[in-house]
Amino acid sequence: LEPRLHVSRVLIIDDDQFPSNDFEEAIAEKSEAALLEVGFSLLWAFVCFCFSHVPTIKWKSILYLVLANLGNAYYLATIFMRVYLIDTVLNVKDSETEKKLWIPGDRTGTAMALGLAWVLPNVVLLAVDFFEMAVLEMGFNIRYHLRVNLFRKYLRYTDESRALVPVQALKISIMEDIPDLVSQGYLILFELWAMLGKIAMVAIFILQELPRSAVPLVVYPVLIIVHLIRTHRTRMELMAKEGDGKSATIECLMQANHGYKLLKAYGKLTTDVRHFEILLHNQRKFVMDLKSFNFWNAQLIPWITTLVIGFYIGASYHLVSSGHVSLGALVQTINVVKDLGDRFSTLVSGVEELSKAVSPLSSITFQFNLETETLHRADVFATKKNYALNFSSAAPNFDNIPIVFQNVKIDHSLPDVHNVEFSTHILQGTVIQIIGPHDSGKGQLLKKICGPGAAENILMSPHLFALQVPHEPLFLESHGLFENLHLVSAADRHCDVKSAERGLRILKRLKLDKDWIIRQHEVDASSFTGRIHSLQELDRCKTTLHTLHVSCCDDEEQIDVEAEEGYQAWFSQMSGSEKWRFQLARAFVADPHVLIVHRPVDELDDDLKEVILSLLREFVDKRGLEIDEDARWTLRQRRPRTVIFSTGSIKTSIADYIWRISEEGVTSVEKTHRPKTLKRVPSLG
């Protein structure tokens, strides 16, 4: 097998929808408004999704819920300890209290024991808090799961889906919406659970010591439910307006950045600033409307608590003197009612925060369920697989399976000419030149061979790696020359030194041999290799001591930042011709089985044109370009290389076949009689 074929890529297709298939109709509308209407049902589905599908979250959540009751149990114990302290330990006038002391006859010893009972459980609670922080931390896992999968989904969007999610929307989703959703939509549930537990502890105390004071336990929940029902829709509308205002502001900044040169050329910079000012004023109005709404709604529970406490203070003399309640129980009742009001206020705030999670969840759900290219890729792959398996009744020689064009339509913009279809085939290990005038559909035809727009009626063996070189120069702007040439990143832990040397030789063959280019490549290669070694050390650090994962990640981020400095404009020093040849160098380094290039030499002078064409020919004849001499024994394992490229009307001498697209839209295929100057490598079965 060819070395590349030692690795298999598996495409997994999951037709389930995020967060649940129960919302298929709302998701099908492709509208965030439709998802907002679903509201808390969607939020509950998200909670179930996190609990069931995110690794480690299920057992952590269950254990967290159990441990939360330890603090609540201690909270109830402290209430009864304070009552016991006042009514028993410090009640020296009542001789009957002597019998209730923990240490009979010793009030001092009992007080000290009570103090120890107050302090010692905090050691256990501290250990529990540390365990929750160090082991049961769930926020990172959920954020990581959502961010990685949303990013993976975005990279596989169709063109239509990508148009619905501009990059600023993706940035907001990953950096703001997902953290808000995790904290407000899942983690807050544990805070609410702990708060409900404390309310239950208060209820136990009140029902035992002063049952008549249990009225707030009924009044608070009823008022909260009515309050939330009546204000939910208004809150969601105000939050949506605030979000729209923020999105409009960010969109204005993005448009100004992308269109800066155009705005400056036509003197529209001041107009854009005025438009930005209007957006900021509108955004402030939406923000203040929401703040005012939240301010007045936050007054409900505190005022109810104040009135209840005022009632108990006013009735305190009657309650104690009549013997309905002890002094200690009354004092603690006033304290727990105040505490109860604070707990319910926090509970209401938590539920309101929970409702805020619906908006980012709707946005993320919308983005997660947009159409991707995966299904189309699967269909194309299945077609290619069936074609390869059915090509011959005997065991197929994969080198002899041609690339077949079946009724392929040529899309062009020539006037008064109908789009036509044609059928032909390409033998592996050949050079195909497509000749035709401008706007005749050559570029569109090449795009149908591979990539996102691959057509199902262009058949090739699925093991072939086909690569189309983009016609416009493309660069990873935050990466160095070496990383752009080899398309490697910090995720690639193994850097092949021989591959780096091969890339440098290819640059020189393409006349990209200026001193600064060679020097930049060497510096970048050395820097990249050093970073890889550092990251490998960090990987070993993670393996031996997993708890260092936070610091390791911080180091990796620092390394990336340091590597990016100074690389922002290296490609701006290149001319247009050099940028284009760099694209070709990158393609040669990638070493595809089928190389597709649109107009590779149309804008080059004669000398460079001859260089490019000869390299394309050599790439096919030697089954790769600049293969290492000491690796020549692997040539017999290498699969044939095929080149398909387009030009204007000039016929070249390197092509094995010429395809002509005439002004009438009719295609013809001509076999050339090119002399073979390079020895071919024999194909293998």
Summary of the structure (lengths in Angstrom):
residues: 685
radius of gyration: 35.8
end to end distance: 10.7
largest distance: 121.8
contacts: 1988
relative contact order: 0.09
helix: 65%
strand: 7%
